[in-house]
Amino acid sequence: MQIFDVLTRRESYLPAWDVTTPFKFVALSSSSNYGNFTAVVLTGISSPALMVYSWGQEKNAWIKHECTTLEPFDAKKRSMQFTNIIGFQGKFYALSLQGSLAVMEVINSRLVVTTRGTNRAVPSVAARYCKEYLLESNGEILLVFLIYRKTSNVVDEVEIFRLHFPKLSWIKVERLQERALFLENECCIWVNSSQTGCRGNCVYFNQSAADEWFIYDMESGCISPGLAASSLPWSEPVMEE
């Protein structure tokens, strides 16, 4: 397994992955170029919940980590089960199935939940279904919800929240200014529209199996068809066996 930086064209090699363990998301504590980073994989199952590897650690292998922190919004007080994770400034920020935020750090070679968010991360409107995306954008952590009100195939609305420091509370974002967000299951990025030629203050996303990007305009609140995936100026990643 390896990490490839598309900007510097550099590669960082990671230990081999056990194919019997699911692989949902991977997050880095910092840029792999610094030669000192931690990679955390979210498995999407209860055990092991997380797999961790720190660059330069004595044992060149992934280490299993279980989460024993209780979910504050679970009436049965079960452990937190994570659905999304992002690395930011040396720490990890993970969302639980119930909308809780957990901040994690590597302490004495162990991944530890050091603090939790103050409010629940949920859309402000009623939804039949929603998809969440975490990404870093211009020095901020953003949480984006694609909201499905009528069916689970068509996005009806998009909401964006930013994480407020140091309170660790989610605050709704009304404008992105010159920024444009691109959302996919495998990757989320932001770009400066003035430097790339795309529309600013917009969110680009896929929905269902359509070979097409849709655009949500933050100012008008409208969703319109965008470019076909085949016409994008870059090639979308393909998973190889």
C-alpha positions in Angstrom: 0.0 0.0 0.0 1.2 3.5 -0.8 0.3 7.2 -0.6 0.9 9.2 -3.8 1.0 13.0 -3.6 -0.3 14.3 -6.9 1.3 17.7 -6.5 4.9 16.7 -5.6 4.7 13.2 -7.3 6.2 11.6 -4.2 5.3 8.3 -2.8 5.1 7.1 0.8 4.9 3.4 1.4 2.6 1.9 4.1 2.5 -1.6 5.5 0.5 -4.3 3.6 -3.2 -4.3 4.3 -5.1 -7.4 5.5 -7.8 -7.8 2.8 -10.1 -9.5 5.3 -10.5 -6.1 7.1 -12.8 -3.6 5.4 -11.3 -0.3 4.2 -13.7 2.7 4.2 -11.6 5.9 4.6 -8.0 6.8 5.3 -6.9 10.1 6.9 -3.4 11.5 7.5 -2.4 13.6 10.5 -0.3 15.8 8.3 1.4 15.9 4.9 3.3 12.7 4.1 6.1 14.9 2.7 7.3 15.7 6.2 8.3 12.1 6.9 6.4 12.1 10.2 2.8 11.3 9.9 0.1 9.0 11.2 -2.4 7.3 9.0 -5.8 6.2 10.4 -8.1 3.9 8.5 -11.8 3.9 9.3 -13.0 0.3 8.7 -16.8 0.9 8.9 -17.2 -2.0 11.3 -17.4 -2.2 15.1 -14.3 -4.3 15.5 -11.7 -3.3 14.7 -13.1 0.2 14.4 -9.8 1.8 13.4 -6.4 0.8 12.0 -3.4 3.0 12.8 0.1 3.3 11.4 2.6 5.9 12.5 5.6 6.6 10.2 8.8 5.4 11.8 7.1 3.2 14.4 9.1 0.2 15.6 6.7 -2.3 14.2 6.0 -1.9 10.5 2.4 -3.0 10.7 -1.1 -1.6 11.1 -2.3 -1.6 14.7 -5.9 -2.3 15.6 -7.7 0.2 17.8 -11.2 -0.1 19.3 -13.3 2.8 20.4 -14.6 2.5 24.0 -15.8 6.1 24.3 -19.6 6.2 24.9 -21.9 7.7 22.3 -23.6 10.7 24.1 -26.7 10.6 21.8 -27.3 6.9 22.1 -30.0 6.0 24.6 -28.4 2.5 25.1 -25.0 4.2 25.8 -23.1 2.1 23.3 -19.6 2.9 22.1 -19.2 5.5 19.3 -19.2 4.1 15.8 -17.5 6.3 13.3 -18.7 7.0 9.7 -16.2 9.7 8.6 -12.8 11.0 9.6 -10.3 13.7 8.6 -6.8 14.6 9.6 -6.2 18.3 10.5 -3.1 19.9 12.1 -1.8 16.7 13.6 -5.2 15.5 15.1 -8.0 13.4 13.8 -11.7 14.5 13.7 -14.2 11.8 13.4 -18.0 11.8 13.1 -20.1 9.1 14.7 -23.2 7.4 13.4 -25.3 9.6 15.8 -23.6 12.9 14.7 -21.1 13.2 17.5 -17.6 14.6 16.9 -14.6 13.0 18.4 -11.1 14.5 18.4 -8.4 11.9 18.5 -4.6 12.1 19.0 -1.8 9.5 19.1 -0.5 9.4 22.7 2.1 6.9 23.7 1.5 5.0 20.5 -2.2 4.7 21.2 -5.1 6.6 19.4 -7.0 8.4 22.2 -10.2 10.4 22.1 -9.1 13.6 23.8 -12.3 15.7 23.5 -15.7 15.8 21.9 -17.8 18.3 20.0 -20.4 20.4 21.7 -23.3 20.0 19.4 -24.7 17.3 17.2 -23.8 17.3 13.5 -27.2 16.9 11.7 -28.9 18.8 8.9 -31.2 21.7 9.9 -34.0 20.4 7.7 -36.0 17.2 7.7 -34.6 14.6 5.3 -35.5 11.1 4.1 -31.8 10.4 3.7 -28.5 12.4 3.7 -24.9 11.9 2.9 -22.1 13.6 4.8 -18.6 14.7 3.6 -15.8 16.0 5.7 -13.0 18.1 4.1 -10.4 20.7 4.9 -10.9 24.0 3.0 -8.8 27.1 3.3 -7.7 26.2 6.9 -11.2 25.2 8.0 -12.9 21.9 8.6 -16.2 21.8 6.6 -19.0 19.3 6.9 -21.3 19.0 3.9 -24.7 17.3 3.8 -26.3 16.2 0.5 -30.0 16.1 1.6 -32.5 13.8 0.0 -36.1 14.8 0.9 -38.3 12.8 -1.5 -36.2 9.8 -2.6 -32.8 8.4 -2.0 -31.8 9.0 -5.6 -32.1 12.7 -6.1 -30.4 15.5 -4.0 -32.9 18.2 -3.1 -30.7 20.5 -1.0 -27.2 21.0 0.3 -26.1 22.3 3.7 -22.6 23.3 4.8 -21.3 23.7 8.3 -17.8 24.7 9.6 -16.2 23.6 12.8 -15.7 26.5 15.2 -12.6 26.5 17.3 -12.0 26.2 20.2 -15.7 25.4 21.1 -15.8 22.5 18.6 -19.3 23.5 17.5 -20.8 23.3 14.1 -21.9 26.7 12.5 -23.9 26.9 9.3 -22.1 28.4 6.3 -24.1 30.7 4.0 -21.5 31.6 1.5 -18.3 30.0 0.1 -17.1 33.2 -1.6 -14.6 32.2 -4.3 -14.4 28.6 -3.2 -15.9 25.7 -5.0 -16.2 22.2 -3.4 -16.0 18.9 -5.3 -17.5 15.9 -3.5 -17.1 12.2 -4.2 -17.2 9.1 -2.1 -13.4 8.5 -2.5 -12.2 12.1 -2.5 -13.3 15.6 -1.5 -11.4 18.8 -2.6 -11.8 22.5 -2.7 -10.5 24.9 -5.3 -10.3 28.7 -5.8 -12.7 29.4 -8.7 -10.7 32.4 -9.9 -7.7 30.2 -10.5 -9.5 27.2 -12.0 -12.3 28.5 -14.1 -15.1 26.8 -12.3 -18.0 28.5 -10.6 -17.4 29.9 -7.1 -19.7 29.7 -4.2 -20.9 26.3 -5.5 -20.8 22.7 -4.6 -20.1 20.1 -7.3 -21.3 16.5 -6.6 -22.3 13.2 -8.1 -25.6 11.5 -7.3 -26.7 7.9 -7.9 -25.0 6.2 -10.8 -25.3 9.1 -13.1 -22.2 9.9 -15.2 -22.7 13.5 -14.5 -21.7 16.3 -12.0 -24.4 18.5 -10.5 -23.9 22.0 -9.2 -25.5 23.5 -6.1 -25.4 27.3 -6.1 -25.1 28.6 -2.6 -26.6 32.0 -3.5 -29.7 30.8 -5.3 -30.1 27.5 -3.5 -30.7 25.8 -6.9 -29.3 22.6 -8.3 -28.4 22.3 -11.9 -26.7 19.7 -14.2 -23.0 20.2 -14.6 -20.4 18.5 -16.7 -20.4 14.8 -17.7 -17.7 13.0 -15.9 -16.1 12.1 -19.2 -15.6 15.7 -20.1 -13.7 16.6 -16.9 -10.1 17.8 -17.4 -8.9 15.1 -15.1 -9.4 11.3 -15.0 -11.4 10.0 -12.1 -9.6 7.3 -10.0 -10.4 3.6 -10.8 -10.0 0.9 -8.1 -7.6 -1.8 -9.3 -7.7 -5.3 -7.8 
